[in-house]
Structures are given as C-alpha cells and as structure tokens.
C-alpha cells in the first residue's frame, strides 16, 4: 500500500502534514478528490436541475456497491440515510414490538442506539442493558438474555469507547435465530479498519448498520443499513416515499405498498454526500486501500502508539491502557484510561494534537496518511501534558 507520507499529499485541504490529526476513529480527513465531488454535485444540479436525480442515483448505487464489497455480501439489500439513527428507527419500526416487547443491548453502545433505546424503555418497552465488560463473554451473556419475548438484540462489533472487538457474534446470531429474534450489528467502528466478511463471521442473517464518517473517509450523510435476506416482506412503519419506487410488493386492500428490495428506503435528500462517497470509494480502489491493507497499517500504527505510550512510564493512576488483550483484539484506535481524560485531551489540543475523549477513555485514532514520526510526536506531547497535570 502507498506509504503514509506519499498518501498524505492527497489530503492537502485537510493539511494532514501540518497537523497531528489523531481523530481517525471519529473523523478522518477526506481526500482532495472529495472536494471535486462536491463541485460535481453542484454542477449537475445547475445543469440538469430536477433531472439531476438520475445522476445522483448512480452515486447512491456506487455507495451501495461499496458497502456490499466491505461486507463481502454482493447480493444484499442496502438502505441509505443521513444517519445511523434514522436507519435504527426504520429497523425498530419493522419489529412486532406488541408481541415481542423486549430489546436486548449493552451499556457500551454508541449514542444513536443508546439514547433511542433508553427512550423506548421510558415508553414502556422492556430494554435489557447487559454490561459490555468483560467483552470476552459479552456475546454469550447477550445470548442468555434472548427469550421468546425478545424482538431484537442491538450490539456493536467494535466498542466505541474501548476499541475492543466483540468476539462470538456468530454464536449470538445463532441464539437469535433459534428464538426468532433479530440481530442488529453496529459495524461503524469496524468497517475501513478491520475486515468484515458476513459469511465468514456467521452473520449472513444479521442486520448491519454503519456509516462513512469515520474510517471510510466518506464524510457525513453516508450511513447504511444492510437488510438480511429473511427480512424480505417486512413492512417498516417508519419509511420514506422512495419505498414505493419500482415494482410494488403486495399490500392489504387499500393499504400501503412497498417496492421489492426498497422497503427501508428514505425520501428526498441532499445527494452531495453520495457524490463525495462515490469519489472517495474510487480513490480507495485506485490506491489499494483495501480492508486487508488498512488493517495491516492500523495494527502497525496502533502498535507504535502502544510502544511509545509504554515508554512514557506514566503512573497508572494518571494514565494507563488495557494490557490484557492481544493487538488483534482491538479495532483502530488506542484508548488510554484516565480519570483526567478530558484534561489530557485539552492539553493535547493546546499542543496541536487532535484527539478526543469519552468518559475515562482518551482516544488516539491514527489514519493511513499519518506517519510514524507524527505518532511519536503525539505521544511525546502526551508525556509533557501528563507530567504537567501530575
């Protein structure tokens, strides 16, 4: 794969050579060609006016094709939306919550699912929140909570605070299938940094939600829901008028019909995001940024961060890390544990190092255009900030 310093030349607008951008798990830089795509969207609108939608649809199809490739799932239905929350709501609206009022999740989910499920619990649904740790037994503990009243299990494949991969999701999927419950996997923190093959992962019948704001460099507005084959015929309550495009499936007399393969579609949207996504996906293909190559670089970069952090020899009561799990058990960022994570983040920002924090987790997220020298400089800065705080 192209070297980081050479790759960085394609991200000049984000000034990745001038700034220490270690927010790769939250917001990676966009390649310069993404700006060209935004201009292309404008020009298509100006020249074609309302006829622009044919061109916009082609960009959406490119995004769907990219998602299918990332999931190793060439024939799947893929619904698009501006946010994962929108898609999670569409998914929930397809469940028979009257007959199965129980939802099972973890206390380590991202806010899109966490807040919505908490609100549904306030509204009277039975929402079970299983502790995310220890992650080694998480899938097993989730499976134990699935019963005949369970409509769905909602779980991430990589936990957004700790970067831990959740093992055993294939066993959880099997438990859901036995009980007739659905499994929704949030792969947002996996795609683009850890390869995911649904067939090999035992998730062929799982729903998968994710987006391009993080590792995929697609920017906002590029979220997706992979609809499993067995879901054909479901009639989500919350859906858009695009769900009527194409051949309409059967509906009750006088009822609302759904187009085959589009039941979870939305409605009129800003297509600029899909132009940007299509160009970024092409850029990845042109430069060999495959999931496997990205994983190789990520492991190297995270390993370098770990080594440099350990060399700081900071007191554990100030800052430490998970030293129990092997490198392959983590996703794409290093989580430093500290009761003063927010202060460390602020100090790093003042020193020109961009990170972020979630509760006790200070997160360092490298990206394929970040050089080893930049990673070492970031850790040197952490040592200086920590010593001032300590």
Buried (B, 14 or more C-beta within 10 A) or exposed (E): BBEBBEBBEBBBEBEBBEEBBBBBBBBBBBBBBBBEBBEBBEEBBEEEEEEBBEBBEEBBBBBBBBBBBBBBBEEBBBBBBBBBBBBBBBBBBBBEBEEBBBBBBBEBBBEBBBEBBBEBBEEEBBBBBBEBEEBBBBBEBBBEBBEEEBBBBBBBBBBBBBBBBBBBBBBBBBBBBEBEBBBBBBBBBBBBBBBBBBEEBBBBBBBBBBBBBBBBBBBBBBBBBBBBEEBEEBBBEEBBEBBBBEEBBEEEEEEEBBBEBBBBBBEEBEBBBBBBBBBBBBBBEEBEBBBEBBBEBBBBBBBBBBEBBEEBEBEEEBBBBBEEBEEEBBBBBBBBBBEBBBBBBBBBEEBEBBBBBBEBBBBBBBBBBBBBEBBBBBBBBBBBBBEEBE
